[in-house]
Amino acid sequence: MLFALLAAPSFIDSLLLKFFSEPTVNYVIWPFIQIGLVVVITTGWVAYATYLERKISAFMQARLGPMRVGPWGLLQPIADGLKLLTKEDFIPENADRWIFFVAPYIAVVAAFIVLAVVPFGPDWAVITDVNIGVLFVLAVSSVGVLALILAGWSSNSKYALLGALRSSAQMVSYEVSMGLAIIGALMFARTLSLSGVVGAQASNSIWFLLYQPVGFMIFLVSGIAENNRAPFDLPEAESELVAGFHTEYSGFRWSLFFMAEYTAMVVVTAVATTLYLGGWYFPFVYRLTEAKGYHNVYVVISLLVFLAKAGLLLYLYFWLRWTLPRFRYDQLMDLGWKWMLPAALINIVITAIGVTVIQGLDNPSGMHTIKSLSAGLGLTASGKVIAIAFGIINLFLTAGVLSLINWRSRDFNLKKQRRQIRLVDLPKGKPAVMPASPGDVVSEARP
Amino acid sequence: MPLVPVPKSTFVQKLKRFFMVDLLKGMAVTLGFNIGALTDKDSVAGKGIYTEQYPKVRPDVAPRFHGAPRLNMDPETHDTLCIACNLCALACPEDCIDVIPMDVEVIVAGKPRRKKVLDEFIFDTSRCMFCALCQEACPTYCLELTQDFELATYSRAGFVWNREMLEQGRETVKYES
């Protein structure tokens, strides 16, 4: 069975070549098969990601989660899907009908189209390798904001409009730091192609996470914020905005938004894996399979490695969602513009200095730091040590500079906020007076 | 905002904030529960799943739990053990028991005698507070409050149990596990 599966690509290839010319097979039929597979698998994965999320959240709260549909509730996503398909597709009065219709499709397309350039594995596991892949990912995923704005505007509902405003502001502000965070990794990869980034990590046998801990953290936080997931799920804050931009949607259109959200999550985890966790690269896999001639085994194992890494990151999403409370809106903007953006900029500067230092140290007489420049920045062992050291120094330097920049600003620490309020309200040197009862407060303490 | 004297954070506190110790602690708690749900099967360490699959798996009630009333019968003759002495009705603080006796002719040692036997037994479970004083008062261990807890009905009249219900028990839907 497994052998048949592994032999399948070459078999289908020879079968197709009997009917079509070689360019047709290579550039039309194979991509269609790949696209079909990716769409089907991603849709199924998205459906079961909802199941997983419900299960994991239940386990974290000592509950069982869905249990009634099928064994262990495994058919729950199918039941949910059927329910959503049979529900009424409600359109609110005075809604802008066409925009209301189109918005969910934009959301889904923007989320799904990124999967075209994600390298799931080597060789035939990539749909297409665009040489500006990273740029493409950033550009297309920011189109998703458009869908939210259109949905919120066309719904003719105050909650939807407020949710759309919030989410668009949030996505725009976090996209900046996300884009800047990537640059650090690209300095080591020396290419914008996502396959090239993985290739650079594979040929150096290293994950860029080691060079770029700060970049990875910024990318993850920005990614979570860009996907409007908890703790940054302000656009969907149930307690304030009912359901945010998709308040007025129901049935199939609502499920499209839901699918778009989960697909966007899958996309961000896939891109984070590609850029920082080595993509499909895992030590020893190449030497044990490809070098011995088992090409398809190599591709499939690499594919599984990629899925495992992306799955781990997806678990992090669920984990964070069920651990952290929601941020306040000002805290969210504060984090985005005062912490994430400067951190990303500092990361770029320090990484650039690090790369320059490594290149400067490489001379024929003394140290030998650079192996080759053919696939990414090929470093020798000493070069790697220097790069990793720069990464760790980067962590502390970034934290130091950030606290220097933000030393006067209110931050997330409620204690510190209270202290600052006390310092503003009271003359210096006088200790604060504890209020006699919870009822009477500031008034008599003021001069 | 109330004025609360807040001490300046110490170096250790600052260090904790820098390494996000509180965040990691919170994440450790949720991860612990997640792992506990998968490994701690019977909730031995207190991190397992608390949910009971109720209609499928019936919970174990406490040993001294008082639930639905029952009139016990003689296991051999299947006659009721109740002697219609009315002690339970007298003991009941809520007056929810009605014992209706009747006289029957029996022949004892060749002579016809009149004997008081139980005709009907009315037990209003909507007024019962399950104190089990009736059970204490019963001289023949006939009336007993069992461990059965499913007493809900669709109507107010359904709460009033007659003799047949008390002796046979009420029919409830049982789900297979």
Contacts between the chains, C-beta under 8 A, distances in Angstrom:
chain1	res1	chain2	res2	distance
A	56	B	34	6.3
A	58	B	37	7.7
A	59	B	33	6.5
A	59	B	34	4.6
A	59	B	37	3.6
A	59	B	38	6.9
A	59	B	49	7.3
A	60	B	30	4.5
A	60	B	33	5.0
A	60	B	34	5.1
A	60	B	37	7.7
A	61	B	33	7.2
A	62	B	33	6.1
A	62	B	36	7.8
A	62	B	37	6.7
A	62	B	47	7.3
A	62	B	48	7.0
A	62	B	49	5.7
A	62	B	50	4.7
A	62	B	51	7.6
A	63	B	49	6.6
A	63	B	50	7.2
A	63	B	51	5.1
A	64	B	49	5.4
A	64	B	51	4.3
A	64	B	53	7.3
A	67	B	53	6.7
A	319	B	27	6.3
A	319	B	30	6.3
A	319	B	31	6.7
A	319	B	34	7.8
A	320	B	27	7.6
A	322	B	30	5.7
A	323	B	26	5.0
A	323	B	27	5.1
A	323	B	29	7.6
A	323	B	30	4.6
A	324	B	23	7.6
A	324	B	26	7.1
A	399	B	18	6.2
A	413	B	17	7.2
A	415	B	6	5.2
A	415	B	9	7.2
A	416	B	6	8.0
A	416	B	9	7.5
A	418	B	1	6.8
A	418	B	4	5.6
A	418	B	6	5.3
A	419	B	6	4.6
A	419	B	8	7.5
A	421	B	1	5.8
A	421	B	3	7.8
A	422	B	3	5.7
A	422	B	4	7.6
A	422	B	5	7.4
A	422	B	6	7.1
A	425	B	3	6.8
A	426	B	3	7.6
A	431	B	5	6.6
A	432	B	3	4.8
A	432	B	4	7.2
A	432	B	5	4.6
A	433	B	3	6.7
A	434	B	3	7.6
A	434	B	4	7.4
A	434	B	5	6.5
A	435	B	2	5.6
A	435	B	3	6.6
A	438	B	2	7.4
A	441	B	1	7.7
A	441	B	2	4.7
A	441	B	3	6.9
A	442	B	1	7.4
A	442	B	2	7.2
A	442	B	3	6.2
A	445	B	3	5.7
